[in-house]
């Protein structure tokens, strides 16, 4: 947890301490939508296991300075992460819903960096070969990433995020995004 907080603080310090990089950069603004794919590593009860992450995200950014914008994010993802055998006993990660905010800093005319944080709710399903039980867990997410503009309003991005839920459940994710701004 300390590493996550340190990385978030370091990212925020970088965003504040690099005004020379953004002399020709313009803050992003307006709505955006993106596809998300990546790696999802879940930790529960001392056990760790990974799987693929995929889903969609959307947001809206408002410029609050020449190179700084604040925005809102929402996201819905699924994971292929599972532990155990379906016929005996298995726990599977299900959907993960996220809503939060972010601060974006333009470092060049085509690149920006951001930090984000907010609420997340994940569903996990357990089966004993006969019965299946699904349970939702509330938590928070912290993350940092960057985006690179392509032709027009399209962009690609990369992001690291850490989510911490109730009952000692957590996940680390590395995500790649492809999106467009409107």
C-alpha positions as CSV (number, residue, x, y, z in Angstrom):
1,X,0.0,0.0,0.0
2,X,2.9,2.4,0.8
3,X,4.3,1.8,-2.6
4,X,1.0,2.7,-4.3
5,X,0.7,5.9,-2.2
6,X,4.3,6.8,-3.0
7,X,3.8,6.2,-6.7
8,X,0.7,8.4,-6.7
9,X,2.4,11.1,-4.8
10,X,5.4,11.0,-7.1
11,X,3.2,11.2,-10.1
12,X,1.4,14.2,-8.7
13,X,4.7,15.9,-7.9
14,X,5.9,15.3,-11.4
15,X,2.7,16.8,-12.8
16,X,3.2,20.0,-10.7
17,X,7.0,20.2,-11.2
18,X,7.2,20.1,-15.1
19,X,5.6,23.2,-16.5
20,X,8.4,23.6,-19.0
21,X,7.4,20.3,-20.7
22,X,3.9,21.6,-21.4
23,X,4.7,25.0,-22.9
24,X,3.0,24.0,-26.2
25,X,0.6,21.5,-24.7
26,X,-3.1,22.1,-24.3
27,X,-5.3,20.6,-21.6
28,X,-7.7,17.9,-22.8
29,X,-11.4,18.5,-22.5
30,X,-14.7,17.0,-23.5
31,X,-16.1,13.5,-23.5
32,X,-14.2,10.4,-24.2
33,X,-14.9,6.7,-24.6
34,X,-12.3,3.8,-24.6
35,X,-11.8,0.0,-24.8
36,X,-9.7,-1.5,-22.0
37,X,-7.6,-4.7,-22.1
38,X,-4.9,-5.8,-19.7
39,X,-3.7,-8.0,-16.9
40,X,-5.6,-8.5,-13.6
41,X,-3.9,-9.9,-10.5
42,X,-6.2,-10.6,-7.6
43,X,-5.0,-11.3,-4.0
44,X,-7.4,-12.9,-1.5
45,X,-6.7,-14.8,1.7
46,X,-3.0,-14.8,0.9
47,X,-3.4,-16.4,-2.5
48,X,-2.6,-14.5,-5.8
49,X,-3.7,-15.4,-9.3
50,X,-4.0,-13.5,-12.5
51,X,-6.1,-13.3,-15.7
52,X,-7.0,-11.1,-18.6
53,X,-8.9,-7.9,-18.1
54,X,-11.3,-6.4,-20.7
55,X,-14.1,-3.8,-20.8
56,X,-15.1,-0.3,-21.6
57,X,-14.6,3.1,-20.0
58,X,-15.9,6.7,-20.5
59,X,-15.2,10.1,-19.0
60,X,-15.5,13.8,-19.3
61,X,-12.6,16.2,-18.8
62,X,-12.7,20.0,-18.2
63,X,-9.7,22.2,-18.7
64,X,-8.8,24.2,-15.6
65,X,-5.6,25.7,-16.8
66,X,-3.5,25.8,-20.0
67,X,-2.1,22.2,-19.5
68,X,-4.3,20.9,-16.7
69,X,-7.7,19.3,-16.7
70,X,-9.9,17.5,-14.2
71,X,-12.4,14.8,-15.1
72,X,-14.8,12.1,-14.2
73,X,-14.3,8.4,-15.1
74,X,-16.6,5.4,-15.2
75,X,-15.6,1.9,-16.2
76,X,-17.1,-1.6,-16.4
77,X,-14.7,-4.5,-16.8
78,X,-14.6,-8.3,-16.6
79,X,-11.8,-10.6,-15.7
80,X,-10.8,-14.2,-16.7
81,X,-9.1,-14.7,-13.3
82,X,-10.2,-17.8,-11.5
83,X,-8.8,-20.2,-8.9
84,X,-9.6,-23.9,-8.5
85,X,-11.5,-26.5,-10.4
86,X,-15.1,-25.8,-11.6
87,X,-16.2,-29.4,-10.7
88,X,-14.8,-29.3,-7.2
89,X,-14.4,-25.7,-5.8
90,X,-13.7,-22.5,-7.7
91,X,-13.6,-18.8,-7.2
92,X,-13.9,-16.5,-10.2
93,X,-13.5,-12.7,-10.5
94,X,-16.6,-11.2,-12.2
95,X,-17.4,-7.7,-13.2
96,X,-15.7,-4.7,-11.7
97,X,-17.4,-1.3,-11.7
98,X,-15.5,1.9,-11.1
99,X,-16.5,5.6,-10.8
100,X,-14.0,8.3,-9.8
101,X,-12.1,11.4,-10.8
102,X,-8.8,12.2,-12.3
103,X,-6.3,15.1,-12.9
104,X,-4.6,15.2,-16.3
105,X,-1.5,17.2,-17.2
106,X,-0.5,17.7,-20.8
107,X,3.2,17.1,-21.2
108,X,3.3,17.8,-25.0
109,X,0.8,18.6,-27.8
110,X,0.2,14.8,-28.2
111,X,0.8,13.3,-24.7
112,X,-0.6,13.6,-21.3
113,X,-0.2,12.0,-17.9
114,X,-2.8,11.5,-15.2
115,X,-3.6,10.3,-11.7
116,X,-7.0,8.9,-10.7
117,X,-8.9,7.7,-7.7
118,X,-12.4,6.6,-6.8
119,X,-14.9,4.0,-5.8
120,X,-14.9,0.4,-7.1
121,X,-17.2,-2.5,-6.7
122,X,-16.2,-6.0,-7.7
123,X,-18.2,-9.2,-7.9
124,X,-16.7,-12.6,-7.2
125,X,-18.4,-16.0,-7.7
126,X,-17.7,-19.2,-5.7
127,X,-18.9,-22.6,-6.7
128,X,-18.6,-25.9,-5.0
129,X,-19.5,-28.0,-8.0
130,X,-23.2,-27.8,-7.2
131,X,-24.1,-24.3,-5.8
132,X,-22.8,-20.9,-6.9
133,X,-22.7,-17.9,-4.7
134,X,-21.9,-14.4,-5.9
135,X,-20.8,-11.6,-3.6
136,X,-20.0,-7.9,-4.2
137,X,-17.1,-6.1,-2.5
138,X,-16.8,-2.3,-2.2
139,X,-13.4,-0.6,-2.2
140,X,-11.3,2.2,-3.6
141,X,-9.0,2.5,-6.6
142,X,-5.8,4.5,-7.2
143,X,-4.1,4.7,-10.5
144,X,-1.7,6.6,-12.8
145,X,-1.3,6.5,-16.6
146,X,-0.7,8.3,-19.8
147,X,-2.2,8.8,-23.2
148,X,-0.7,9.4,-26.6
149,X,-2.9,11.1,-29.3
150,X,-3.1,9.5,-32.7
151,X,-4.7,10.9,-35.9
152,X,-7.7,13.1,-35.2
153,X,-9.2,12.6,-31.8
154,X,-8.1,8.9,-31.3
155,X,-5.6,8.0,-28.6
156,X,-3.9,5.0,-27.0
157,X,-2.9,4.8,-23.4
158,X,-1.4,2.7,-20.6
159,X,-2.4,2.7,-16.9
160,X,-1.5,1.0,-13.7
161,X,-4.2,0.8,-11.0
162,X,-4.5,-0.7,-7.5
163,X,-7.9,-1.6,-6.0
164,X,-8.4,-2.4,-2.3
165,X,-11.7,-4.0,-1.3
166,X,-13.4,-5.3,1.9
167,X,-12.2,-8.4,3.7
168,X,-8.5,-8.1,2.6
169,X,-9.3,-8.5,-1.1
170,X,-7.2,-6.5,-3.5
171,X,-6.1,-6.4,-7.2
172,X,-3.3,-4.9,-9.2
173,X,-4.0,-4.2,-12.9
174,X,-2.0,-3.1,-15.9
175,X,-4.3,-1.8,-18.7
176,X,-4.0,-0.7,-22.2
177,X,-6.6,1.6,-23.7
178,X,-7.7,2.7,-27.2
179,X,-10.2,5.5,-27.3
180,X,-11.6,8.6,-28.9
181,X,-12.5,12.1,-27.7
182,X,-15.6,13.9,-29.0
